[in-house]
């Protein structure tokens, strides 16, 4: 499961705030529907990640090469023309026009150049990868709170050996535990932010077809 959170750094009026007002200029904020529709596709997430890393317009060729590398878990130098062309075609025909329609990117198909819109530059987008057999962070914190509540309760009721620990000890234990987990969670969130310095946070499993194409290309070389 991929949990997605989009943090809007910029503020803007709602549609009702604009109803009386502006001409055909850009809307003040990107709709939640547009954000989630964009992030529903892995290639569109990779596109946003790369554009946020570069912070400038890039060519579709450059973008498709990087996306192909991330998709297949290889270095850019190892991307074959076949892999790049497959991604290039999908981006050019489907994903980039869709993202441009949603006002997430500015896409000049004639020049083959794509860049972020001001909407996206105002968004901090986080992807939280939660395997199906793992607990989301919200449930983890709920369980942790339940454990601490139970410990304090049995101590207050005088149940041995929990009553032998002073209240200060419990307070210190809870404070240190929550602070440590919060620090870990903060670092993890920074790494999962789209446009960070690292590779995309998603676990990359190259498709079988892509591996076969890469193997055959390497054999031809």
C-alpha positions in Angstrom: 0.0 0.0 0.0 1.2 3.5 -0.8 0.0 6.2 1.5 0.2 9.7 0.0 0.3 13.0 1.8 0.4 16.3 0.0 1.4 19.3 2.2 0.4 22.6 0.6 3.0 25.1 1.4 1.3 28.0 -0.3 -2.1 29.3 0.6 -4.8 30.3 -1.8 -8.5 30.9 -2.0 -11.0 28.3 -2.7 -13.1 28.2 -5.8 -15.9 30.1 -4.0 -13.4 32.8 -3.1 -12.5 33.2 -6.8 -16.0 33.1 -8.1 -16.4 36.8 -8.4 -13.0 37.6 -9.3 -10.2 37.0 -11.6 -9.9 36.6 -15.3 -8.5 33.4 -17.0 -5.3 33.5 -14.9 -4.1 30.4 -13.1 -6.1 29.1 -10.2 -4.4 29.7 -6.8 -4.0 26.1 -5.7 -3.9 22.6 -7.1 -7.0 20.6 -6.3 -6.7 17.5 -4.1 -8.2 15.4 -6.9 -5.5 16.6 -9.3 -2.8 15.7 -6.8 -4.1 12.2 -6.2 -4.7 11.5 -9.9 -1.2 12.5 -10.6 0.3 10.4 -7.9 -1.7 7.3 -8.8 0.8 6.5 -11.5 4.3 5.4 -10.7 5.7 7.1 -13.8 4.0 10.4 -12.9 5.4 10.1 -9.4 8.9 9.6 -10.9 8.4 12.6 -13.2 7.5 14.8 -10.3 10.4 13.5 -8.2 12.9 14.3 -11.0 11.5 17.7 -11.8 11.6 18.7 -8.1 15.2 17.5 -7.9 16.2 19.5 -10.9 14.1 22.6 -10.2 14.3 23.6 -13.9 12.7 22.4 -17.2 14.2 19.3 -18.6 13.9 17.5 -22.0 11.6 14.5 -22.3 14.5 12.5 -23.5 16.4 13.3 -20.3 13.4 12.6 -18.2 12.5 9.3 -19.9 16.1 8.1 -19.4 16.0 8.8 -15.7 12.5 7.3 -15.2 13.6 4.1 -17.1 16.6 3.8 -14.8 14.5 4.1 -11.7 11.9 1.7 -13.0 14.5 -1.0 -13.7 16.7 -0.4 -10.7 19.8 0.4 -12.9 22.2 3.3 -13.5 21.3 5.8 -16.2 24.4 4.7 -18.1 22.9 1.2 -18.3 19.6 2.3 -19.8 19.2 0.8 -23.3 17.6 2.7 -26.2 14.7 0.2 -26.1 14.0 0.9 -22.4 14.2 4.7 -22.9 12.0 4.6 -26.0 9.3 2.6 -24.2 9.2 5.2 -21.3 9.5 8.1 -23.7 6.5 7.0 -25.7 4.3 6.5 -22.6 5.3 9.9 -21.2 4.9 11.7 -24.5 1.5 10.2 -25.4 -0.1 9.7 -22.1 1.4 10.9 -18.8 2.8 14.3 -19.7 -0.4 15.5 -21.6 -2.4 14.3 -18.6 -0.3 16.1 -16.1 -0.4 19.2 -18.2 -4.1 19.0 -18.3 -4.2 18.8 -14.5 -1.9 21.9 -14.4 0.8 19.9 -12.6 3.4 20.5 -15.2 4.0 22.8 -18.2 4.7 20.6 -21.3 5.9 22.0 -24.6 5.4 19.0 -26.9 6.9 20.8 -29.9 10.2 21.5 -28.1 10.1 18.3 -26.1 10.5 20.2 -22.8 8.7 19.8 -19.5 8.8 21.8 -16.3 6.9 22.3 -13.0 4.0 24.7 -12.6 4.0 27.1 -9.6 1.3 24.8 -8.1 3.7 22.0 -7.7 6.6 24.1 -6.4 4.2 25.0 -3.5 3.6 21.3 -2.6 5.6 19.1 -0.3 4.6 15.6 -1.3 5.4 12.6 0.8 5.0 8.9 -0.1 4.7 6.5 2.8 5.3 2.9 1.6 3.4 0.5 3.9 3.7 -3.3 3.0 0.5 -5.2 3.3 1.8 -7.1 6.3 3.0 -4.0 8.2 1.3 -1.5 10.4 0.8 2.1 9.3 2.4 4.7 11.5 -1.0 5.9 12.9 -1.7 2.4 14.2 1.8 2.0 15.6 1.4 5.2 17.6 -2.0 4.1 18.8 -0.6 0.8 20.0 2.4 2.5 21.6 0.0 4.8 23.5 -2.1 1.8 24.6 1.1 0.1 26.0 2.2 3.2 27.9 -1.3 3.7 29.3 -1.5 0.1 30.5 1.9 0.4 32.2 1.0 3.6 34.0 -2.4 2.1 35.0 -1.0 -1.0 36.6 1.7 1.1 38.4 -1.0 3.4 39.9 -3.1 0.4 41.0 0.0 -0.9 42.9 0.4 -4.1 41.0 3.9 -5.6 41.5 6.5 -5.2 40.2 5.3 -2.1 38.3 4.6 -0.1 41.5 8.3 -0.2 42.3 9.2 2.2 39.5 8.7 5.8 40.5 6.5 8.1 38.4 9.5 10.0 37.2 10.9 6.8 35.8 7.8 6.2 33.7 7.7 9.8 32.6 11.4 9.6 31.5 10.9 6.3 29.7 7.8 7.6 27.8 9.6 10.8 26.9 12.7 9.1 25.6 10.8 6.5 23.6 8.4 9.0 21.9 11.3 11.4 21.2 13.4 8.6 19.6 10.6 7.3 17.5 9.6 10.8 16.5 13.2 11.6 15.4 13.3 8.4 13.3 9.9 9.2 11.7 11.1 12.7 10.9 14.2 11.5 9.1 12.1 8.8 7.3 9.6 11.5 6.1 12.4 13.6 4.7 13.7 10.7 2.7 10.1 9.9 1.4 9.5 13.5 0.1 9.2 13.8 -3.6 12.1 15.8 -5.0 14.6 14.8 -2.3 18.2 14.0 -3.0 17.7 10.3 -2.9 16.2 7.9 -5.4 12.4 7.6 -5.2 11.3 6.0 -2.0 9.4 3.2 -3.7 10.7 -0.3 -3.7 11.8 -0.9 -7.2 11.1 -4.3 -8.8 12.0 -4.3 -12.5 9.3 -5.8 -14.7 10.3 -9.2 -16.3 9.9 -7.7 -19.8 12.3 -4.9 -18.9 14.9 -7.3 -17.6 14.6 -9.5 -20.7 15.1 -6.4 -22.9 18.1 -5.3 -20.9 19.6 -8.8 -21.0 19.1 -9.2 -24.7 20.6 -5.7 -25.4 23.6 -6.6 -23.3 24.1 -9.8 -25.2 23.9 -8.0 -28.5 26.7 -5.6 -27.3 
